[in-house]
């Protein structure tokens, strides 16, 4: 059995190679995630109107939920329905 291990190389070399490949893939994935997050954060917030919120049409660009909630809260407070 020892001769078989010697011919294939120590298991730790295979484990190290797999670990290095995993680290490389993780690095690529996290870089992509960071780029996507930066793109999302760099978008200026959309100015929402009452008509946009009432319509069933999609917004022209993605709008963060916090902005939608803020806009609805302002509308409801103005209408005293909150």
C-alpha positions in Angstrom: 0.0 0.0 0.0 2.9 2.4 0.7 4.2 1.8 -2.8 0.8 2.8 -4.2 0.9 6.1 -2.2 4.4 6.8 -3.5 3.4 6.3 -7.1 0.4 8.7 -6.8 2.1 11.2 -4.6 1.2 12.2 -1.1 -2.6 12.9 -0.6 -1.7 16.3 0.8 -0.5 17.5 -2.6 -3.9 16.7 -4.1 -5.7 18.4 -1.2 -3.5 21.4 -1.6 -4.2 21.7 -5.3 -8.0 21.4 -4.7 -7.7 24.0 -1.9 -5.8 26.4 -4.3 -8.5 25.9 -7.0 -11.2 26.6 -4.4 -9.4 29.8 -3.3 -9.1 31.0 -6.9 -12.8 30.3 -7.7 -13.8 32.0 -4.4 -11.6 35.0 -5.3 -13.2 35.3 -8.7 -16.7 34.9 -7.3 -16.2 37.5 -4.5 -14.8 40.0 -7.0 -17.9 39.6 -9.2 -20.1 40.1 -6.1 -18.2 43.2 -5.2 -18.5 44.6 -8.7 -22.3 44.0 -8.7 -22.7 45.6 -5.3 -20.7 48.7 -6.4 -22.9 49.0 -9.5 -26.0 48.9 -7.4 -24.7 51.5 -5.0 -23.5 53.8 -7.7 -27.0 54.1 -9.2 -28.7 57.4 -8.2 -31.9 56.8 -6.3 -35.0 57.1 -8.5 -37.4 59.9 -7.8 -40.7 58.2 -7.3 -44.0 59.8 -8.1 -47.4 59.0 -6.7 -48.4 57.9 -10.2 -45.5 55.5 -10.5 -46.4 53.9 -7.3 -50.1 53.5 -8.2 -49.5 52.1 -11.7 -48.9 48.4 -12.4 -46.1 49.3 -14.8 -42.5 48.3 -13.8 -40.2 51.1 -12.7 -37.8 52.4 -15.4 -34.9 51.1 -13.3 -34.5 49.1 -10.1 -35.5 51.0 -7.0 -34.3 50.0 -3.6 -37.0 49.0 -1.2 -36.0 51.6 1.3 -36.8 54.4 -1.2 -40.2 52.9 -2.0 -41.1 52.6 1.7 -40.0 56.2 2.3 -42.0 57.5 -0.7 -45.1 55.6 0.5 -44.7 56.8 4.0 -44.6 60.4 2.8 -47.7 59.9 0.7 -49.6 58.3 3.5 -48.6 61.0 5.9 -49.8 63.7 3.5 -53.1 61.9 3.1 -53.3 61.2 6.8 -53.8 57.5 6.1 -50.8 56.3 8.1 
